[in-house]
Each structure stands twice: as C-alpha cells, then as structure tokens.
Amino acid sequence: MVRLVGGVLILLLWLPVKREPVRTSLKELQSGKVLGIVVLSAFLSTYLGFWLQQISLKFTAAGIAKSLGATSPLFVLPLAFFMGEKISLRTILGVLVAIAGVGLLFIYR
C-alpha cells in the first residue's frame, strides 16, 4: 500500500511538469473501453499479485518465494522482445545470471 500511495504522489507531482495539458491525458480515460482495461489491469496486477504472493509465502519457504518473486521482471523480457523492443547483450547476461542464481537456490536448498 505504501508503494501504491508513493506512486500516486509521484504521478501527481509529475503531471504539472508535463508539457501537454492534463485534460488531454484525462480525456482518453473517458472512453469506457480504456477505463475497463485500466480497472481490470489494476485488479489483476495489484490485488491478484499480492494475493498470489501471500499464497506462495504460505506454501513454501519464505526465502524461495521471495527469490522467485524477485525474478518476475524476467518474464516480461520475452514479451518485450516480441513487441519489437531491442534486448541488449547486457540484459541477456543479467537474465542468465538471475536464472543461475535461482538454479543455485534450488540445488543447495
């Protein structure tokens, strides 16, 4: 909850700094389809994400659950690649190091 409130405060401070007027940004949200997508993604990413994190802590060791949770950005990389984003060699090496770390976690458990 603290992260969410912090994010909202940062966005509210950032809006006046933007070059385009705030009304233009809010106008897009008046579409029912866009608002529905925002609400659905907020539910799935926030509520469901926290709930699944708590379930993982309940059914496995806390260290393993938190280590696997910290690797969640790795799962976004294939999506970014298929959407046309450039994936650097540094990024690929970072992914390999993270996967090796998770492997070591399970080997020496």
All heavy atoms as an XYZ file, in Angstrom:
835
protein
N       0.820     -1.185      0.000
C       0.000      0.000      0.000
C       0.870      1.257      0.000
O       0.551      2.233     -0.658
C      -0.922     -0.034      1.219
C      -1.899      1.079      1.216
S      -2.988      0.984     -0.174
C      -4.534      1.162      0.580
N       1.984      1.197      0.713
C       2.882      2.351      0.772
C       3.455      2.635     -0.620
O       3.540      3.790     -1.041
C       4.017      2.099      1.789
C       5.067      3.196      1.734
C       3.442      1.989      3.191
N       3.814      1.586     -1.368
C       4.337      1.777     -2.722
C       3.287      2.392     -3.629
O       3.590      3.254     -4.451
C       4.791      0.442     -3.320
C       6.072     -0.049     -2.753
C       6.608     -1.234     -3.491
N       5.588     -2.056     -4.122
C       5.816     -3.235     -4.626
N       6.998     -3.766     -4.587
N       4.842     -3.935     -5.188
N       2.048      1.935     -3.514
C       0.984      2.472     -4.358
C       0.726      3.942     -4.068
O       0.563      4.749     -4.981
C      -0.292      1.657     -4.181
C      -0.229      0.215     -4.677
C      -1.517     -0.518     -4.315
C      -0.005      0.170     -6.166
N       0.678      4.290     -2.789
C       0.459      5.694     -2.421
C       1.638      6.539     -2.905
O       1.450      7.640     -3.445
C       0.251      5.831     -0.894
C       0.269      7.278     -0.457
C      -1.054      5.160     -0.488
N       2.847      6.035     -2.747
C       4.027      6.753     -3.229
C       3.982      6.963     -4.736
O       4.314      8.041     -5.237
N       3.562      5.945     -5.471
C       3.445      6.058     -6.923
C       2.420      7.100     -7.339
O       2.655      7.894     -8.259
N       1.296      7.129     -6.648
C       0.260      8.119     -6.958
C       0.774      9.530     -6.674
O       0.556     10.453     -7.467
C      -1.029      7.826     -6.158
C      -1.992      8.990     -6.217
C      -1.687      6.565     -6.674
N       1.474      9.697     -5.556
C       2.009     11.021     -5.227
C       3.033     11.488     -6.265
O       3.019     12.649     -6.682
C       2.636     11.008     -3.834
C       1.657     10.876     -2.676
C       2.407     10.766     -1.349
C       0.701     12.047     -2.641
N       3.895     10.595     -6.699
C       4.884     10.952     -7.723
C       4.183     11.338     -9.019
O       4.552     12.325     -9.673
C       5.868      9.790     -7.962
C       6.723      9.548     -6.729
C       6.735     10.044     -9.185
C       7.643     10.686     -6.373
N       3.164     10.587     -9.402
C       2.436     10.925    -10.631
C       1.738     12.272    -10.507
O       1.709     13.052    -11.460
C       1.419      9.831    -10.958
C       2.007      8.546    -11.539
C       0.909      7.496    -11.686
C       2.668      8.814    -12.872
N       1.165     12.550     -9.353
C       0.507     13.841     -9.171
C       1.504     15.000     -9.219
O       1.187     16.084     -9.702
C      -0.263     13.863     -7.853
C      -1.527     12.995     -7.818
C      -2.132     13.000     -6.423
C      -2.537     13.469     -8.847
N       2.713     14.767     -8.734
C       3.743     15.803     -8.820
C       4.274     15.941    -10.247
O       4.699     17.011    -10.664
C       4.897     15.480     -7.867
C       4.577     15.573     -6.381
C       5.754     15.052     -5.555
C       4.251     17.004     -6.008
N       4.251     14.871    -11.005
C       4.791     14.859    -12.362
C       3.837     15.489    -13.371
O       4.285     16.070    -14.362
C       5.120     13.424    -12.751
C       5.645     13.261    -14.137
C       6.821     13.746    -14.623
C       5.021     12.575    -15.202
N       6.957     13.389    -15.931
C       5.871     12.670    -16.317
C       3.828     11.892    -15.328
C       5.559     12.107    -17.528
C       3.527     11.326    -16.545
C       4.377     11.429    -17.621
N       2.546     15.383    -13.140
C       1.566     15.897    -14.098
C       1.756     17.377    -14.434
O       1.707     17.745    -15.609
C       0.146     15.634    -13.608
C      -0.374     14.217    -13.858
C      -1.727     14.030    -13.196
C      -0.463     13.912    -15.337
N       1.994     18.260    -13.467
C       2.187     19.672    -13.840
C       3.469     19.918    -14.642
O       3.570     20.892    -15.374
C       2.265     20.403    -12.500
C       1.665     19.488    -11.511
C       1.891     18.100    -12.024
N       4.444     19.033    -14.526
C       5.714     19.201    -15.224
C       5.594     18.813    -16.701
O       6.330     19.337    -17.535
C       6.812     18.351    -14.536
C       8.124     18.405    -15.277
C       6.981     18.807    -13.101
N       4.624     17.953    -17.003
C       4.434     17.517    -18.386
C       4.147     18.707    -19.284
O       3.573     19.690    -18.864
C       3.253     16.534    -18.483
C       3.571     15.149    -18.042
C       2.383     14.238    -18.150
C       1.627     14.406    -19.444
N       0.586     13.459    -19.663
N       4.528     18.569    -20.545
C       4.299     19.674    -21.481
C       2.872     19.716    -21.993
O       2.348     20.771    -22.270
C       5.268     19.576    -22.638
C       6.676     19.787    -22.157
C       7.619     19.856    -23.291
N       8.954     19.973    -22.705
C       9.913     20.652    -23.220
N       9.739     21.275    -24.349
N      11.077     20.714    -22.645
N       2.243     18.560    -22.143
C       0.866     18.576    -22.648
C      -0.101     18.771    -21.484
O       0.186     18.380    -20.355
C       0.536     17.292    -23.412
C       0.395     16.056    -22.543
C       0.083     14.829    -23.375
O       0.864     14.516    -24.266
O      -0.957     14.200    -23.107
N      -1.226     19.385    -21.732
C      -2.179     19.657    -20.645
C      -2.733     18.362    -20.033
O      -2.822     17.338    -20.692
C      -3.297     20.449    -21.323
C      -2.799     20.829    -22.661
C      -1.660     19.929    -22.999
N      -3.103     18.448    -18.770
C      -3.652     17.296    -18.054
C      -4.983     16.873    -18.663
O      -5.295     15.697    -18.733
C      -3.819     17.634    -16.554
C      -4.475     16.487    -15.824
C      -2.474     17.961    -15.947
N      -5.760     17.818    -19.154
C      -7.078     17.489    -19.713
C      -6.962     16.512    -20.875
O      -7.789     15.654    -21.045
C      -7.783     18.758    -20.156
C      -8.212     19.608    -19.013
C      -9.014     20.806    -19.499
N      -9.216     21.701    -18.393
C      -8.792     22.937    -18.348
N      -8.158     23.461    -19.365
N      -8.999     23.672    -17.295
N      -5.912     16.650    -21.674
C      -5.722     15.736    -22.800
C      -5.506     14.320    -22.295
O      -6.036     13.364    -22.835
C      -4.507     16.177    -23.638
O      -4.667     17.534    -23.996
C      -4.371     15.333    -24.873
N      -4.728     14.163    -21.243
C      -4.472     12.837    -20.691
C      -5.741     12.245    -20.089
O      -6.008     11.061    -20.239
C      -3.390     12.907    -19.621
O      -2.192     13.372    -20.177
N      -6.512     13.049    -19.382
C      -7.721     12.544    -18.741
C      -8.836     12.289    -19.748
O      -9.716     11.477    -19.506
C      -8.193     13.524    -17.669
C      -7.259     13.689    -16.470
C      -7.805     14.730    -15.513
C      -7.032     12.373    -15.770
N      -8.802     12.966    -20.886
C      -9.829     12.794    -21.904
C      -9.848     11.357    -22.429
O     -10.894     10.794    -22.707
C      -9.589     13.761    -23.057
C     -10.663     13.716    -24.120
C     -10.259     14.591    -25.295
C     -11.012     15.882    -25.240
N     -10.774     16.715    -26.430
N      -8.670     10.757    -22.536
C      -8.569      9.389    -23.025
C      -9.254      8.405    -22.078
O      -9.728      7.363    -22.498
C      -7.112      9.012    -23.231
C      -6.441      9.839    -24.309
C      -4.946      9.649    -24.345
O      -4.414      8.941    -23.475
O      -4.315     10.211    -25.247
N      -9.278      8.711    -20.786
C      -9.891      7.815    -19.808
C     -11.415      7.856    -19.841
O     -12.065      7.034    -19.219
C      -9.406      8.143    -18.400
C      -7.985      7.706    -18.073
C      -7.615      8.164    -16.677
C      -7.821      6.221    -18.216
N     -11.984      8.806    -20.544
C     -13.436      8.889    -20.606
C     -14.028      7.774    -21.456
O     -15.211      7.483    -21.360
C     -13.864     10.253    -21.137
C     -13.581     11.364    -20.149
C     -13.918     12.730    -20.716
O     -14.174     12.879    -21.896
N     -13.901     13.740    -19.856
N     -13.221      7.150    -22.286
C     -13.680      6.018    -23.076
C     -13.949      4.840    -22.142
O     -13.121      4.498    -21.296
C     -12.602      5.636    -24.095
O     -12.862      4.367    -24.623
N     -15.108      4.225    -22.278
C     -15.465      3.098    -21.420
C     -14.524      1.919    -21.587
O     -14.202      1.227    -20.631
N     -14.061      1.706    -22.802
C     -13.168      0.578    -23.072
C     -11.827      0.772    -22.355
O     -11.331     -0.151    -21.702
C     -12.943      0.444    -24.578
C     -12.077     -0.722    -24.959
C     -11.924     -0.817    -26.467
C     -11.030     -1.982    -26.830
N     -10.807     -2.080    -28.262
N     -11.261      1.962    -22.463
C      -9.974      2.239    -21.820
C     -10.109      2.163    -20.305
O      -9.260      1.578    -19.622
C      -9.432      3.619    -22.257
C      -8.194      3.998    -21.460
C      -9.137      3.628    -23.737
N     -11.180      2.711    -19.773
C     -11.393      2.669    -18.329
C     -11.558      1.228    -17.846
O     -11.030      0.850    -16.799
C     -12.612      3.505    -17.946
C     -12.815      3.758    -16.460
C     -11.593      4.454    -15.864
C     -14.050      4.588    -16.231
N     -12.252      0.405    -18.611
C     -12.404     -1.008    -18.258
C     -11.068     -1.736    -18.243
O     -10.802     -2.544    -17.344
N     -10.218     -1.438    -19.217
C      -8.897     -2.066    -19.262
C      -8.057     -1.635    -18.068
O      -7.365     -2.451    -17.450
C      -8.193     -1.729    -20.594
C      -8.897     -2.440    -21.745
C      -6.725     -2.104    -20.552
C      -8.428     -2.022    -23.114
N      -8.136     -0.361    -17.703
C      -7.380      0.149    -16.555
C      -7.848     -0.525    -15.268
O      -7.043     -0.971    -14.445
C      -7.498      1.685    -16.454
C      -6.970      2.191    -15.122
C      -6.775      2.345    -17.601
N      -9.155     -0.640    -15.091
C      -9.692     -1.258    -13.879
C      -9.312     -2.738    -13.818
O      -8.879     -3.245    -12.772
C     -11.227     -1.068    -13.810
C     -11.840     -1.923    -12.715
C     -11.561      0.389    -13.579
N      -9.452     -3.448    -14.937
C      -9.111     -4.869    -14.965
C      -7.626     -5.092    -14.697
O      -7.258     -5.961    -13.896
C      -9.508     -5.480    -16.306
C      -9.231     -6.970    -16.454
C     -10.105     -7.764    -15.485
C      -9.481     -7.414    -17.884
N      -6.776     -4.295    -15.323
C      -5.336     -4.472    -15.106
C      -4.941     -4.085    -13.683
O      -4.053     -4.705    -13.097
C      -4.531     -3.686    -16.131
O      -4.746     -2.317    -15.970
N      -5.592     -3.083    -13.111
C      -5.301     -2.721    -11.727
C      -5.683     -3.855    -10.787
O      -4.947     -4.174     -9.853
C      -6.050     -1.449    -11.345
N      -6.820     -4.489    -11.056
C      -7.234     -5.617    -10.218
C      -6.270     -6.784    -10.359
O      -5.803     -7.343     -9.367
C      -8.657     -6.067    -10.574
C      -9.057     -7.338     -9.894
C      -9.426     -7.334     -8.565
C      -9.047     -8.549    -10.569
C      -9.784     -8.505     -7.909
C      -9.401     -9.727     -9.937
C      -9.772     -9.710     -8.610
N      -5.972     -7.147    -11.604
C      -5.126     -8.315    -11.827
C      -3.708     -8.111    -11.328
O      -3.126     -9.006    -10.727
C      -5.106     -8.675    -13.317
C      -6.407     -9.217    -13.889
C      -6.269     -9.457    -15.382
C      -6.819    -10.499    -13.192
N      -3.154     -6.918    -11.556
C      -1.753     -6.720    -11.175
C      -1.592     -6.426     -9.687
O      -0.616     -6.849     -9.086
C      -1.143     -5.598    -11.998
O      -1.806     -4.381    -11.724
N      -2.514     -5.728     -9.096
C      -2.342     -5.353     -7.691
C      -2.947     -6.396     -6.764
O      -2.235     -7.056     -6.009
C      -2.984     -3.984     -7.425
O      -2.441     -3.048     -8.354
C      -2.698     -3.518     -6.025
N      -4.251     -6.569     -6.811
C      -4.913     -7.473     -5.873
C      -4.470     -8.914     -6.083
O      -4.031     -9.589     -5.150
C      -6.430     -7.361     -6.016
C      -7.165     -8.375     -5.170
C      -7.276     -8.186     -3.800
C      -7.688     -9.521     -5.735
C      -7.919     -9.122     -3.007
C      -8.331    -10.459     -4.950
C      -8.445    -10.255     -3.592
O      -9.069    -11.186     -2.824
N      -4.577     -9.390     -7.315
C      -4.237    -10.786     -7.589
C      -2.749    -11.037     -7.360
O      -2.364    -12.093     -6.849
C      -4.634    -11.133     -9.025
C      -4.843    -12.596     -9.344
C      -5.879    -13.214     -8.420
C      -5.270    -12.763    -10.791
N      -1.907    -10.064     -7.717
C      -0.467    -10.219     -7.498
C      -0.122    -10.353     -6.028
O       0.651    -11.227     -5.633
N      -0.680     -9.477     -5.197
C      -0.419     -9.565     -3.757
C      -0.995    -10.844     -3.161
O      -0.380    -11.475     -2.301
C      -0.990     -8.353     -3.018
C      -0.184     -7.108     -3.198
C      -0.804     -5.915     -3.490
C       1.191     -7.118     -3.066
C      -0.071     -4.753     -3.652
C       1.937     -5.964     -3.223
C       1.298     -4.771     -3.526
N      -2.165    -11.240     -3.619
C      -2.788    -12.461     -3.100
C      -1.929    -13.683     -3.438
O      -1.670    -14.523     -2.566
C      -4.195    -12.609     -3.675
C      -4.905    -13.807     -3.161
C      -5.423    -13.995     -1.914
C      -5.171    -15.013     -3.876
N      -6.000    -15.230     -1.811
C      -5.855    -15.880     -3.009
C      -4.898    -15.437     -5.170
C      -6.261    -17.136     -3.399
C      -5.309    -16.691     -5.552
C      -5.976    -17.523     -4.662
N      -1.476    -13.772     -4.679
C      -0.629    -14.905     -5.065
C       0.705    -14.888     -4.328
O       1.246    -15.943     -3.988
C      -0.411    -14.899     -6.579
C      -1.632    -15.279     -7.407
C      -1.351    -15.052     -8.883
C      -2.043    -16.715     -7.154
N       1.228    -13.698     -4.055
C       2.466    -13.607     -3.292
C       2.268    -14.159     -1.879
O       3.109    -14.893     -1.363
C       2.923    -12.158     -3.234
C       4.221    -11.958     -2.492
C       4.607    -10.503     -2.388
O       3.749     -9.630     -2.305
N       5.885    -10.234     -2.383
N       1.153    -13.840     -1.264
C       0.875    -14.351      0.075
C       0.675    -15.864      0.067
O       1.119    -16.558      0.979
C      -0.353    -13.649      0.666
C      -0.161    -12.171      0.888
C       1.032    -11.864      1.768
O       1.242    -12.486      2.800
N       1.838    -10.910      1.343
N       0.023    -16.368     -0.965
C      -0.163    -17.822     -1.086
C       1.189    -18.513     -1.228
O       1.423    -19.566     -0.635
C      -1.087    -18.147     -2.293
C      -2.494    -17.613     -2.044
C      -1.107    -19.633     -2.601
C      -3.201    -18.237     -0.870
N       2.089    -17.915     -2.019
C       3.412    -18.533     -2.183
C       4.171    -18.550     -0.861
O       4.886    -19.518     -0.572
C       4.216    -17.803     -3.256
O       4.603    -16.523     -2.814
N       4.028    -17.507     -0.059
C       4.689    -17.491      1.240
C       4.098    -18.523      2.193
O       4.787    -19.049      3.061
C       4.590    -16.101      1.862
C       5.444    -15.020      1.203
C       5.079    -13.651      1.741
C       6.915    -15.310      1.413
N       2.826    -18.826      2.015
C       2.174    -19.801      2.886
C       2.626    -21.229      2.569
O       2.805    -22.050      3.465
C       0.652    -19.697      2.725
C      -0.118    -20.668      3.577
C      -1.612    -20.486      3.418
C      -2.364    -21.475      4.284
N      -3.808    -21.286      4.171
N       2.826    -21.532      1.286
C       3.060    -22.916      0.884
C       4.513    -23.269      0.601
O       4.794    -24.409      0.248
C       2.204    -23.261     -0.334
C       0.746    -23.368     -0.005
C      -0.152    -22.426     -0.471
C       0.268    -24.392      0.800
C      -1.491    -22.508     -0.167
C      -1.072    -24.484      1.123
C      -1.955    -23.541      0.639
N       5.432    -22.342      0.728
C       6.849    -22.665      0.538
C       7.681    -21.814      1.488
O       7.153    -20.954      2.194
C       7.283    -22.441     -0.933
O       8.585    -22.970     -1.108
C       7.269    -20.982     -1.303
N       8.968    -22.061      1.493
C       9.864    -21.286      2.359
C       9.882    -19.830      1.891
O       9.848    -19.552      0.691
C      11.265    -21.877      2.302
N       9.947    -18.928      2.841
C       9.866    -17.500      2.518
C      11.004    -17.054      1.607
O      10.802    -16.270      0.680
C       9.868    -16.678      3.802
N      12.196    -17.566      1.831
C      13.345    -17.187      1.002
C      13.166    -17.592     -0.443
O      13.493    -16.832     -1.363
N      12.649    -18.780     -0.668
C      12.426    -19.260     -2.034
C      11.319    -18.456     -2.699
O      11.437    -18.035     -3.852
C      12.099    -20.765     -2.022
C      13.335    -21.549     -1.598
C      11.595    -21.224     -3.378
C      13.110    -23.024     -1.413
N      10.242    -18.214     -1.968
C       9.125    -17.456     -2.538
C       9.553    -16.038     -2.915
O       9.215    -15.545     -3.993
C       7.966    -17.411     -1.549
N      10.303    -15.379     -2.064
C      10.741    -14.015     -2.348
C      11.779    -13.988     -3.471
O      11.799    -13.066     -4.281
C      11.304    -13.345     -1.097
C      10.268    -13.109     -0.023
C       9.069    -12.344     -0.518
C       9.317    -10.881     -0.627
N       8.164    -10.109     -1.077
N      12.651    -14.987     -3.529
C      13.644    -15.040     -4.616
C      12.965    -15.229     -5.962
O      13.324    -14.581     -6.944
C      14.638    -16.174     -4.376
O      15.351    -15.938     -3.197
N      11.991    -16.112     -6.020
C      11.264    -16.311     -7.271
C      10.430    -15.080     -7.620
O      10.300    -14.716     -8.785
C      10.381    -17.551     -7.188
C      11.141    -18.877     -7.165
C      10.168    -20.035     -6.951
C      11.933    -19.073     -8.433
N       9.873    -14.420     -6.619
C       9.113    -13.203     -6.866
C       9.986    -12.079     -7.406
O       9.543    -11.261     -8.209
N      11.241    -12.056     -6.981
C      12.159    -11.023     -7.454
C      12.559    -11.232     -8.905
O      13.058    -10.314     -9.549
C      13.399    -10.990     -6.564
N      12.336    -12.426     -9.429
C      12.681    -12.696    -10.823
C      11.524    -12.409    -11.773
O      11.641    -12.657    -12.970
C      13.115    -14.166    -11.013
O      12.038    -15.026    -10.661
C      14.342    -14.497    -10.185
N      10.440    -11.858    -11.279
C       9.284    -11.601    -12.142
C       9.580    -10.706    -13.339
O       8.990    -10.893    -14.402
C       8.123    -11.054    -11.317
O       8.467     -9.825    -10.753
N      10.494     -9.719    -13.241
C      10.795     -8.933    -14.450
C      11.373     -9.768    -15.592
O      11.278     -9.380    -16.751
C      11.815     -7.900    -13.967
C      11.553     -7.767    -12.512
C      11.128     -9.129    -12.056
N      11.946    -10.922    -15.274
C      12.495    -11.771    -16.333
C      11.405    -12.274    -17.272
O      11.646    -12.490    -18.458
C      13.219    -12.984    -15.728
C      14.387    -12.695    -14.808
C      14.957    -13.992    -14.270
C      15.448    -11.896    -15.511
N      10.203    -12.432    -16.745
C       9.114    -12.976    -17.558
C       8.553    -11.943    -18.529
O       7.830    -12.288    -19.454
C       8.006    -13.519    -16.650
C       8.493    -14.600    -15.734
C       8.603    -14.377    -14.372
C       8.864    -15.837    -16.234
C       9.064    -15.369    -13.526
C       9.332    -16.832    -15.396
C       9.435    -16.601    -14.049
N       8.888    -10.687    -18.332
C       8.421     -9.630    -19.217
C       9.331     -9.509    -20.449
O       8.887     -9.057    -21.503
C       8.359     -8.292    -18.448
C       7.983     -7.146    -19.348
C       7.377     -8.412    -17.303
N      10.563     -9.940    -20.330
C      11.513     -9.772    -21.426
C      11.093    -10.451    -22.727
O      11.222     -9.848    -23.792
C      12.901    -10.232    -20.993
C      13.568     -9.298    -19.992
C      14.885     -9.872    -19.520
C      13.778     -7.932    -20.582
N      10.590    -11.687    -22.712
C      10.129    -12.257    -23.980
C       8.990    -11.453    -24.603
O       8.945    -11.277    -25.823
C       9.654    -13.668    -23.609
C      10.368    -13.992    -22.356
C      10.552    -12.688    -21.645
N       8.094    -10.937    -23.768
C       7.017    -10.103    -24.296
C       7.564     -8.831    -24.929
O       7.115     -8.411    -26.004
C       6.034     -9.743    -23.180
C       5.238    -10.892    -22.585
C       4.428    -10.397    -21.395
C       4.339    -11.500    -23.618
N       8.539     -8.221    -24.277
C       9.144     -7.006    -24.825
C       9.829     -7.302    -26.156
O       9.744     -6.522    -27.103
C      10.144     -6.428    -23.831
N      10.484     -8.445    -26.246
C      11.157     -8.827    -27.489
C      10.154     -8.992    -28.629
O      10.358     -8.497    -29.733
C      11.949    -10.122    -27.276
C      12.586    -10.641    -28.530
C      13.721    -10.024    -29.050
C      12.049    -11.725    -29.190
C      14.307    -10.497    -30.205
C      12.625    -12.208    -30.346
C      13.758    -11.599    -30.859
N       9.059     -9.683    -28.356
C       8.061     -9.916    -29.395
C       7.284     -8.653    -29.760
O       6.677     -8.586    -30.822
C       7.104    -11.034    -28.990
C       7.749    -12.390    -29.052
C       7.866    -13.159    -27.913
C       8.270    -12.883    -30.238
C       8.470    -14.396    -27.952
C       8.881    -14.116    -30.290
C       8.980    -14.880    -29.152
N       7.322     -7.647    -28.884
C       6.681     -6.373    -29.206
C       7.624     -5.431    -29.945
O       7.280     -4.302    -30.229
C       6.149     -5.719    -27.930
C       4.993     -6.477    -27.316
S       4.378     -5.719    -25.819
C       3.602     -4.262    -26.479
N       8.837     -5.903    -30.246
C       9.762     -5.127    -31.053
C      10.806     -4.343    -30.289
O      11.558     -3.591    -30.890
N      10.874     -4.504    -28.989
C      11.889     -3.787    -28.214
C      13.246     -4.455    -28.419
O      13.345     -5.668    -28.589
C      11.535     -3.819    -26.721
C      10.235     -3.176    -26.411
C      10.370     -2.050    -25.426
O      11.494     -1.776    -24.977
O       9.346     -1.448    -25.135
N      14.289     -3.643    -28.372
C      15.640     -4.160    -28.530
C      16.124     -4.678    -27.180
O      16.099     -3.957    -26.188
C      16.556     -3.050    -29.032
C      17.943     -3.524    -29.331
C      18.789     -2.385    -29.864
C      20.164     -2.907    -30.187
N      21.171     -2.405    -29.300
N      16.565     -5.923    -27.169
C      17.095     -6.537    -25.955
C      18.616     -6.548    -26.093
O      19.157     -7.159    -27.013
C      16.560     -7.974    -25.761
C      15.038     -8.015    -25.809
C      17.086     -8.582    -24.481
C      14.355     -7.290    -24.698
N      19.314     -5.905    -25.167
C      20.766     -5.782    -25.270
C      21.465     -7.032    -24.731
O      20.865     -7.858    -24.027
C      21.244     -4.557    -24.501
O      21.053     -4.750    -23.114
N      22.727     -7.139    -25.060
C      23.545     -8.242    -24.559
C      23.642     -8.183    -23.036
O      23.617     -9.213    -22.359
C      24.938     -8.190    -25.195
C      25.916     -9.261    -24.742
C      25.391    -10.647    -25.122
C      27.281     -9.033    -25.354
N      23.718     -6.979    -22.500
C      23.775     -6.801    -21.047
C      22.515     -7.353    -20.379
O      22.591     -7.979    -19.326
C      23.937     -5.321    -20.747
C      24.086     -4.999    -19.303
C      24.297     -3.513    -19.134
N      24.351     -3.185    -17.726
C      24.437     -1.971    -17.269
N      24.502     -0.952    -18.094
N      24.465     -1.734    -15.986
N      21.376     -7.132    -21.006
C      20.116     -7.641    -20.468
C      20.110     -9.169    -20.477
O      19.715     -9.801    -19.503
C      18.932     -7.109    -21.294
O      18.974     -5.685    -21.284
C      17.615     -7.594    -20.745
N      20.553     -9.745    -21.577
C      20.587    -11.208    -21.694
C      21.534    -11.799    -20.657
O      21.217    -12.814    -20.015
C      20.981    -11.616    -23.126
C      19.870    -11.206    -24.096
C      21.252    -13.114    -23.212
C      20.219    -11.352    -25.547
N      22.687    -11.177    -20.466
C      23.621    -11.663    -19.440
C      23.022    -11.552    -18.043
O      23.195    -12.448    -17.211
C      24.934    -10.890    -19.522
C      25.791    -11.164    -20.758
C      26.999    -10.232    -20.776
C      26.215    -12.606    -20.817
N      22.299    -10.478    -17.783
C      21.632    -10.321    -16.489
C      20.591    -11.402    -16.253
O      20.462    -11.934    -15.148
N      19.847    -11.750    -17.301
C      18.852    -12.820    -17.200
C      19.539    -14.146    -16.892
O      19.077    -14.918    -16.035
C      18.023    -12.912    -18.496
C      17.216    -14.194    -18.542
C      17.116    -11.702    -18.637
N      20.643    -14.418    -17.577
C      21.361    -15.675    -17.337
C      21.902    -15.756    -15.919
O      21.841    -16.814    -15.277
C      22.486    -15.837    -18.360
C      22.026    -16.030    -19.800
C      23.226    -16.067    -20.738
C      21.180    -17.282    -19.947
N      22.400    -14.655    -15.393
C      22.889    -14.630    -14.009
C      21.734    -14.866    -13.037
O      21.866    -15.624    -12.069
C      23.605    -13.291    -13.710
C      23.863    -13.129    -12.218
C      24.903    -13.206    -14.473
N      20.585    -14.246    -13.295
C      19.428    -14.430    -12.412
C      18.939    -15.877    -12.447
O      18.626    -16.460    -11.402
C      18.306    -13.487    -12.824
N      18.888    -16.466    -13.633
C      18.446    -17.867    -13.744
C      19.441    -18.790    -13.053
O      19.047    -19.745    -12.374
C      18.240    -18.238    -15.216
C      17.022    -17.494    -15.764
C      18.065    -19.744    -15.386
C      16.815    -17.649    -17.247
N      20.729    -18.498    -13.187
C      21.746    -19.304    -12.495
C      21.574    -19.190    -10.984
O      21.707    -20.184    -10.257
C      23.136    -18.864    -12.922
N      21.275    -17.990    -10.502
C      21.046    -17.804     -9.066
C      19.861    -18.598     -8.555
O      19.915    -19.206     -7.484
N      18.773    -18.604     -9.333
C      17.600    -19.393     -8.944
C      17.953    -20.886     -8.962
O      17.552    -21.642     -8.073
C      16.401    -19.087     -9.879
C      15.263    -20.070     -9.640
C      15.932    -17.671     -9.657
N      18.732    -21.292     -9.962
C      19.170    -22.684    -10.015
C      19.984    -23.079     -8.798
O      19.777    -24.146     -8.226
N      20.903    -22.204     -8.402
C      21.698    -22.483     -7.205
C      20.832    -22.552     -5.958
O      21.082    -23.350     -5.046
C      22.780    -21.410     -7.030
C      23.934    -21.454     -8.016
C      24.827    -20.224     -7.821
C      24.729    -22.731     -7.852
N      19.826    -21.717     -5.908
C      18.901    -21.718     -4.772
C      18.238    -23.080     -4.625
O      18.113    -23.604     -3.519
C      17.854    -20.629     -4.963
C      16.788    -20.489     -3.887
C      17.413    -19.933     -2.620
C      15.669    -19.610     -4.359
N      17.816    -23.656     -5.738
C      17.145    -24.946     -5.682
C      18.105    -26.113     -5.499
O      17.763    -27.107     -4.870
C      16.281    -25.162     -6.922
C      14.993    -24.405     -6.866
C      14.817    -23.252     -7.611
C      13.970    -24.827     -6.056
C      13.634    -22.545     -7.563
C      12.789    -24.126     -5.983
C      12.612    -22.983     -6.742
N      19.316    -26.000     -6.032
C      20.298    -27.079     -5.872
C      20.731    -27.208     -4.421
O      20.819    -28.302     -3.870
C      21.520    -26.828     -6.789
C      21.135    -27.046     -8.244
C      22.668    -27.746     -6.401
C      22.218    -26.670     -9.238
N      21.005    -26.074     -3.766
C      21.520    -26.082     -2.393
C      20.445    -25.826     -1.362
O      20.709    -25.329     -0.275
C      22.649    -25.053     -2.252
C      23.849    -25.426     -3.079
C      24.173    -24.690     -4.211
C      24.620    -26.511     -2.750
C      25.250    -25.034     -4.993
C      25.704    -26.880     -3.512
C      26.021    -26.129     -4.629
O      27.088    -26.475     -5.402
N      19.248    -26.165     -1.659
C      18.117    -25.962     -0.760
C      18.204    -26.880      0.375
O      18.211    -27.771      0.850
C      16.829    -26.143     -1.562
C      15.611    -25.884     -0.804
C      14.475    -25.963     -1.759
N      13.784    -27.210     -1.512
C      12.484    -27.320     -1.556
N      11.774    -26.317     -1.890
N      11.896    -28.449     -1.309
